[in-house]
């Protein structure tokens, strides 16, 4: 049997933004946080750019160097 790995790097297979938003709502509800907290979490996620641990300052540093 062959093994196969699928990597969805551009949200074409799974809508990760919708999944993250659902998680953010559940997290906020569980921790009794406001809608503003959900908005803040979504803003920090930056459409998935921070999910892989990518920090903007590291990326900009690499571009300059």
C-alpha positions in Angstrom: 0.0 0.0 0.0 1.3 3.4 -0.9 1.2 6.3 1.6 0.1 9.7 0.5 0.3 13.1 2.1 -1.7 16.1 1.1 -0.6 19.6 2.0 -3.1 22.4 1.6 -0.9 25.4 1.4 -3.4 27.8 -0.2 -6.7 26.8 1.3 -8.0 25.1 -1.8 -8.8 21.8 -0.1 -10.0 23.0 3.3 -11.4 26.4 4.2 -9.0 27.0 7.1 -10.2 30.6 7.6 -13.7 29.3 8.4 -12.3 26.6 10.6 -10.2 29.2 12.5 -13.2 31.5 12.9 -15.2 28.7 14.3 -12.4 27.8 16.7 -12.1 31.5 17.7 -15.8 31.7 18.5 -15.7 28.4 20.6 -12.6 29.6 22.4 -14.1 33.0 23.2 -17.3 31.3 24.5 -15.4 28.8 26.6 -13.4 31.6 28.2 -16.2 34.1 28.4 -14.6 36.6 26.0 -16.4 39.2 23.9 -16.9 39.4 20.2 -14.1 41.9 20.2 -11.7 39.2 21.4 -12.8 37.0 18.4 -12.1 39.9 16.0 -8.7 40.3 17.7 -7.8 36.6 17.3 -8.8 36.7 13.6 -6.7 39.8 13.1 -3.7 38.2 14.7 -4.1 35.1 12.5 -3.8 37.3 9.4 -5.6 34.8 7.1 -3.3 31.9 8.2 0.0 33.6 7.8 0.7 33.2 11.6 -0.5 29.6 11.8 2.9 28.2 10.8 4.7 30.3 13.3 5.7 32.9 10.8 6.3 36.2 12.4 6.2 39.3 10.3 9.5 40.7 11.8 11.3 37.5 10.7 9.9 37.7 7.2 10.8 41.4 6.8 14.3 40.8 8.2 14.8 38.1 5.6 13.7 40.4 2.8 16.1 43.1 3.9 19.0 40.8 4.2 
